Amino acid sequence: EDIDTAFHKLASKNVGAVPSVKEKPQVEQPQEKEKKKILVFIPMGIPGMGKTTFLNTLKKLLEERKCPITIITQDIIRKEIMDKLQEKYPNLDRDKIFEKSTKPAKEKFFEEVKKAIEKSGTLNSDSHLVFLDKNHPATILESTIESIRAFPVPQDFDLKIVVLMPLCLEQFRLGHTEYPFSLSFLFTCIKRGISRQNHETLDGDEAKITSVIINFFNLYKGFKPKDEKFKQWGANFVMRLPFTYESPEIEKNLPDNVVSKLETILEYARGSMPDYELCKKFLEEFKKANLKLLDPDPDVLYQRAADNLNACFALFEKKK
C-alpha cells in the first residue's frame, strides 16, 4: 500500500471529527482599583470678592457628598507671623512688618498646603477638598500650580486642580488695555472691603484699604483668562461663579466722575501701589454716589456652584 492510499484511508476515518482541545480556565483580570480624589481650589480675584460667602456654600455642598474640606487661609498665617515679628521688632511700623512677613508667610502657606494634601491619606473618605484661601493673580498662579504638582500625593489618590474665578458679564477697558473683571465687580469689592471689621491683614483707614484692593485689581491688567492658558499651567478645570451681581444696566450707569477718578489712580500706579491721596479723592466721590451694588442671588450662586462641583468630580471618571 503506497503512502497516498494510506493517507486517504486515515483521512476518511476522521471526516467530521473535531480534535479535543482542553479549554484553559479563564483567569479573572483584577479590576484596577478606583483612585480616591483630591481637589485643590485656587481662587483668582481681589480682596472683598466674596470667598467667605462662597466657602459657606461650598461646605454645604460638600456635606451632602460627605467630602471633608481643609481651608488654608493666607491672612491668618500672615497675621500670626506679623504678630511675632512685631514682638521682635517693636519699633517697626505695620507696613514694614508686612514686608518682612512676605517670605516666611509664603513658606508657611505652602508647608500647610503640602500637609493638607498628605493628610488626605489619613481621612476616612474617598475624597478631600483643599481650599487655598488666598487671591492668586496671574503673576503667581502658574508657580503656585507648579509647586502643588511637585508635592507628593498619597498612594491610591488622584489630584486635580481647579481655578476659581469671578464671573463678570463685562470687562473694564482703560485705553487699549483690558482687565478680566468689570467695574461693578471692583466697586462692590471696595464697598465690602471698607465695611469689613477686624480683617487679619487688610487694615488701616478706608483710603488705604481701597488702595490695596485697587492694587490687586491692577495686577490683572492685560490678563486674558482663557481655559487653554490655565490648562497649559497645569489646571484641570476653571470654575466661574457670580461673586457679585452683574448687569449691563449697572455697568452703564456708573457715575462718570467716579470712573474718571479710578482711571486716574490706575494710570498713575503703573505697577506700584496706588497713590494714597488719589484714593482718598476717589473714595469721597465713591461714597457720595451711594452706588446700589448688590450681592449675587444666593440661589443662583448655590446652583451654579453645585453644577460646577459636579463637573469637578466628573474629572476623575475614566473616559471610555
C-alpha positions as a printed NumPy array, in Angstrom:
array([[  0.   ,   0.   ,   0.   ],
       [  1.575,   3.239,  -1.107],
       [  1.738,   6.319,   1.095],
       [ -1.038,   8.221,  -0.762],
       [ -3.548,   5.359,  -0.284],
       [ -2.715,   5.088,   3.396],
       [ -3.19 ,   8.856,   3.868],
       [ -6.649,   8.838,   2.218],
       [ -7.826,   5.887,   4.384],
       [ -6.758,   7.724,   7.52 ],
       [ -8.423,  10.952,   6.45 ],
       [-11.722,   9.214,   5.581],
       [-11.952,   7.731,   9.079],
       [-11.71 ,  11.225,  10.681],
       [-14.101,  13.163,   8.465],
       [-16.183,  15.494,  10.68 ],
       [-14.128,  14.741,  13.764],
       [-13.113,  17.698,  15.864],
       [ -9.888,  17.28 ,  17.777],
       [-10.485,  17.648,  21.507],
       [ -8.747,  20.639,  22.985],
       [ -8.69 ,  21.166,  26.71 ],
       [-10.124,  24.61 ,  27.47 ],
       [ -7.868,  26.763,  29.565],
       [ -9.588,  28.118,  32.663],
       [-10.255,  31.839,  32.273],
       [ -8.254,  33.903,  34.727],
       [-10.219,  36.844,  36.055],
       [ -8.297,  40.013,  35.453],
       [ -8.09 ,  42.062,  38.623],
       [-10.015,  45.303,  38.212],
       [ -7.964,  48.411,  38.626],
       [ -8.799,  49.965,  41.968],
       [-10.577,  53.29 ,  41.65 ],
       [ -8.407,  56.07 ,  42.96 ],
       [ -9.545,  58.42 ,  45.671],
       [ -9.936,  62.095,  44.89 ],
       [ -8.174,  65.297,  45.957],
       [ -9.478,  68.617,  44.627],
       [ -7.332,  71.705,  45.167],
       [ -9.193,  75.015,  44.677],
       [ -7.097,  78.076,  43.8  ],
       [ -9.005,  81.4  ,  43.704],
       [ -8.105,  84.215,  41.315],
       [ -9.55 ,  87.552,  42.352],
       [ -9.161,  90.511,  44.672],
       [ -9.877,  91.246,  48.363],
       [-13.584,  91.602,  49.119],
       [-14.733,  89.423,  46.233],
       [-16.725,  87.076,  48.497],
       [-14.604,  83.963,  49.081],
       [-16.028,  83.564,  52.609],
       [-19.627,  83.581,  51.318],
       [-18.701,  81.061,  48.651],
       [-16.958,  78.855,  51.226],
       [-20.183,  78.639,  53.244],
       [-21.987,  77.456,  50.1  ],
       [-19.184,  75.035,  49.256],
       [-19.24 ,  73.489,  52.744],
       [-22.977,  72.721,  52.41 ],
       [-22.423,  71.056,  49.04 ],
       [-19.518,  69.002,  50.367],
       [-21.534,  67.877,  53.412],
       [-24.03 ,  66.313,  51.002],
       [-21.144,  64.378,  49.435],
       [-19.561,  63.573,  52.826],
       [-16.378,  65.133,  51.484],
       [-14.117,  66.802,  54.091],
       [-12.618,  70.211,  53.353],
       [ -9.36 ,  71.761,  54.551],
       [ -9.097,  75.555,  54.293],
       [ -5.662,  77.171,  54.354],
       [ -6.034,  80.898,  54.969],
       [ -3.101,  83.064,  53.98 ],
       [ -4.32 ,  86.051,  56.019],
       [ -4.368,  84.058,  59.278],
       [ -0.914,  82.606,  58.597],
       [  0.462,  86.043,  57.758],
       [ -1.092,  87.717,  60.801],
       [  0.481,  85.154,  63.138],
       [  3.882,  85.773,  61.561],
       [  3.387,  89.557,  61.629],
       [  2.477,  89.47 ,  65.339],
       [  5.642,  87.519,  66.131],
       [  7.749,  89.917,  64.063],
       [  6.133,  92.881,  65.823],
       [  7.238,  91.447,  69.171],
       [ 10.745,  91.016,  67.819],
       [ 10.879,  94.456,  66.161],
       [  8.598,  96.678,  68.293],
       [  9.852,  99.894,  66.678],
       [  8.904,  98.925,  63.111],
       [  5.6  , 100.19 ,  61.726],
       [  2.966,  97.75 ,  60.443],
       [  3.852,  98.296,  56.771],
       [  7.489,  97.315,  57.373],
       [  6.363,  94.306,  59.379],
       [  4.072,  93.354,  56.493],
       [  7.022,  93.461,  54.082],
       [  9.187,  91.377,  56.424],
       [  6.453,  88.75 ,  56.714],
       [  6.195,  88.094,  52.958],
       [  8.786,  85.33 ,  52.591],
       [  8.097,  83.386,  55.83 ],
       [  4.323,  83.64 ,  55.222],
       [  4.72 ,  82.196,  51.724],
       [  6.877,  79.33 ,  53.005],
       [  4.435,  78.55 ,  55.819],
       [  1.47 ,  78.691,  53.444],
       [  2.935,  76.099,  51.066],
       [  4.009,  73.964,  54.006],
       [  0.373,  73.862,  55.147],
       [ -0.825,  73.052,  51.613],
       [  1.606,  70.139,  51.437],
       [  0.429,  68.849,  54.836],
       [ -3.22 ,  69.095,  53.756],
       [ -2.567,  67.012,  50.632],
       [ -0.652,  64.405,  52.656],
       [ -3.488,  64.345,  55.234],
       [ -5.851,  63.029,  52.537],
       [ -4.442,  59.541,  53.061],
       [ -5.484,  59.531,  56.746],
       [ -9.094,  60.632,  56.236],
       [-11.956,  58.153,  56.287],
       [-13.265,  59.382,  52.951],
       [-12.744,  58.705,  49.256],
       [-12.427,  62.432,  48.549],
       [-10.897,  65.565,  50.072],
       [-11.091,  69.201,  49.01 ],
       [ -8.232,  71.579,  49.835],
       [ -9.157,  75.265,  49.523],
       [ -6.371,  77.84 ,  49.221],
       [ -7.941,  80.895,  50.857],
       [ -5.749,  83.438,  49.107],
       [ -6.081,  85.553,  45.968],
       [ -3.764,  84.392,  43.186],
       [ -3.155,  86.952,  40.428],
       [ -1.714,  85.693,  37.146],
       [  1.793,  86.658,  38.287],
       [  1.833,  83.85 ,  40.871],
       [ -0.823,  81.381,  39.688],
       [  1.451,  79.394,  37.383],
       [  4.175,  78.991,  40.027],
       [  1.552,  78.022,  42.638],
       [  0.211,  75.244,  40.408],
       [  3.772,  74.11 ,  39.695],
       [  4.536,  73.926,  43.439],
       [  1.382,  71.883,  44.129],
       [  2.181,  69.481,  41.297],
       [  5.592,  68.878,  42.903],
       [  4.092,  67.801,  46.256],
       [  3.829,  64.048,  46.933],
       [  0.285,  62.69 ,  46.583],
       [ -0.795,  59.789,  48.856],
       [ -0.917,  56.341,  47.259],
       [ -4.202,  55.481,  45.525],
       [ -5.118,  59.165,  45.219],
       [ -5.554,  61.347,  42.149],
       [ -5.204,  65.133,  42.429],
       [ -7.   ,  67.698,  40.273],
       [ -6.516,  71.468,  40.383],
       [ -9.44 ,  73.878,  39.976],
       [ -9.013,  77.605,  39.315],
       [-11.838,  79.647,  40.83 ],
       [-12.679,  82.91 ,  39.042],
       [-15.338,  85.621,  39.308],
       [-17.899,  85.533,  36.511],
       [-18.198,  89.051,  35.09 ],
       [-20.516,  89.946,  32.222],
       [-18.271,  92.768,  31.052],
       [-14.568,  93.569,  31.194],
       [-13.271,  97.015,  32.087],
       [-11.124,  98.728,  29.436],
       [ -8.634, 101.505,  30.081],
       [ -7.391, 102.817,  26.755],
       [ -6.201,  99.771,  24.812],
       [ -5.809,  97.663,  27.956],
       [ -8.447,  95.25 ,  29.191],
       [ -8.991,  93.871,  32.686],
       [-10.722,  90.486,  33.177],
       [-13.185,  91.986,  35.698],
       [-15.985,  94.541,  35.486],
       [-16.055,  97.914,  37.226],
       [-19.137,  96.902,  39.202],
       [-17.16 ,  93.896,  40.481],
       [-14.299,  96.164,  41.607],
       [-16.636,  98.726,  43.192],
       [-18.549,  96.   ,  45.058],
       [-15.254,  94.637,  46.421],
       [-14.244,  98.135,  47.583],
       [-17.624,  98.63 ,  49.261],
       [-17.242,  95.302,  51.074],
       [-13.617,  95.996,  51.975],
       [-14.212,  99.344,  53.665],
       [-17.244,  97.939,  55.509],
       [-15.389,  94.922,  56.886],
       [-14.338,  94.897,  60.532],
       [-11.285,  93.242,  62.097],
       [ -9.723,  91.751,  58.981],
       [ -6.483,  89.874,  59.698],
       [ -4.251,  91.86 ,  57.313],
       [ -6.482,  94.305,  55.403],
       [ -6.225,  97.047,  57.995],
       [ -5.687, 100.806,  58.061],
       [ -8.1  , 103.57 ,  57.14 ],
       [-10.574, 103.337,  54.281],
       [ -8.291, 105.027,  51.734],
       [ -5.502, 102.547,  52.478],
       [ -7.859,  99.562,  52.2  ],
       [ -9.126, 100.98 ,  48.891],
       [ -5.558, 101.337,  47.609],
       [ -4.81 ,  97.683,  48.436],
       [ -7.925,  96.473,  46.597],
       [ -7.208,  98.65 ,  43.553],
       [ -3.598,  97.453,  43.567],
       [ -4.817,  93.84 ,  43.389],
       [ -7.188,  94.773,  40.567],
       [ -4.285,  96.351,  38.678],
       [ -2.272,  93.109,  38.892],
       [ -4.701,  91.66 ,  36.339],
       [ -4.033,  94.411,  33.805],
       [ -3.984,  92.908,  30.316],
       [ -4.579,  89.359,  31.578],
       [ -6.846,  87.208,  29.403],
       [ -8.259,  84.306,  31.454],
       [ -8.505,  81.631,  28.762],
       [ -9.072,  77.985,  29.677],
       [ -6.255,  76.883,  27.354],
       [ -3.765,  79.025,  29.283],
       [ -4.847,  77.575,  32.633],
       [ -4.537,  74.039,  31.256],
       [ -1.029,  74.795,  29.985],
       [ -0.163,  75.86 ,  33.525],
       [ -1.434,  72.556,  34.919],
       [ -5.022,  73.321,  35.979],
       [ -7.737,  70.755,  35.214],
       [-10.832,  72.948,  35.412],
       [-11.878,  76.61 ,  35.615],
       [-14.882,  77.364,  37.839],
       [-16.5  ,  80.721,  37.111],
       [-19.013,  81.946,  39.677],
       [-21.057,  85.154,  40.173],
       [-19.418,  86.676,  43.265],
       [-21.219,  89.965,  42.611],
       [-24.491,  90.913,  40.964],
       [-23.758,  91.796,  37.347],
       [-25.919,  93.534,  34.789],
       [-25.261,  95.746,  31.742],
       [-27.505,  98.413,  33.291],
       [-25.377,  98.729,  36.436],
       [-22.194,  98.957,  34.38 ],
       [-23.662, 101.552,  32.017],
       [-24.965, 103.779,  34.834],
       [-21.789, 104.024,  36.912],
       [-21.091, 107.76 ,  37.509],
       [-18.519, 109.267,  35.157],
       [-16.765, 111.218,  37.926],
       [-16.193, 108.039,  39.987],
       [-14.935, 106.111,  36.943],
       [-12.691, 109.024,  35.981],
       [-11.103, 109.151,  39.457],
       [-10.417, 105.412,  39.275],
       [ -8.843, 105.732,  35.828],
       [ -6.509, 108.424,  37.175],
       [ -5.401, 106.12 ,  40.002],
       [ -4.691, 103.267,  37.573],
       [ -2.819, 105.491,  35.129],
       [ -0.541, 106.86 ,  37.865],
       [  0.023, 103.495,  39.552],
       [  1.958, 101.882,  36.669],
       [  2.949,  98.772,  38.593],
       [  3.33 , 100.4  ,  42.008],
       [  0.919, 100.875,  44.925],
       [ -1.83 , 103.395,  44.083],
       [ -1.331, 106.912,  45.38 ],
       [ -2.929, 107.325,  48.809],
       [ -4.189, 110.898,  48.184],
       [ -5.744, 109.932,  44.857],
       [ -7.511, 107.051,  46.605],
       [ -8.895, 109.483,  49.191],
       [-10.335, 111.694,  46.445],
       [-11.79 , 108.674,  44.665],
       [-13.363, 107.452,  47.888],
       [-15.054, 110.802,  48.506],
       [-16.805, 110.614,  45.121],
       [-17.474, 106.899,  45.543],
       [-19.303, 107.46 ,  48.844],
       [-21.257, 110.445,  47.536],
       [-22.502, 108.348,  44.614],
       [-24.052, 105.84 ,  47.057],
       [-23.988, 103.145,  44.394],
       [-26.597, 100.386,  44.582],
       [-24.194,  97.475,  44.386],
       [-25.798,  94.137,  45.12 ],
       [-24.66 ,  90.699,  46.177],
       [-25.447,  87.785,  43.853],
       [-28.697,  85.88 ,  44.232],
       [-27.801,  83.142,  46.785],
       [-29.926,  80.559,  44.939],
       [-28.145,  81.305,  41.649],
       [-24.745,  81.083,  43.361],
       [-25.701,  77.807,  45.052],
       [-26.977,  76.167,  41.862],
       [-24.048,  77.297,  39.77 ],
       [-21.606,  76.154,  42.458],
       [-23.389,  72.763,  42.633],
       [-23.223,  72.289,  38.855],
       [-19.557,  73.253,  38.753],
       [-18.697,  70.995,  41.688],
       [-20.344,  68.065,  39.883],
       [-18.169,  68.864,  36.879],
       [-15.087,  68.891,  39.104],
       [-15.799,  65.414,  40.489],
       [-16.552,  64.183,  36.961],
       [-12.908,  64.919,  36.101],
       [-11.954,  61.735,  37.973],
       [-14.237,  59.483,  35.92 ],
       [-12.421,  57.315,  33.4  ],
       [-13.026,  58.132,  29.785],
       [-14.455,  55.185,  27.886]])
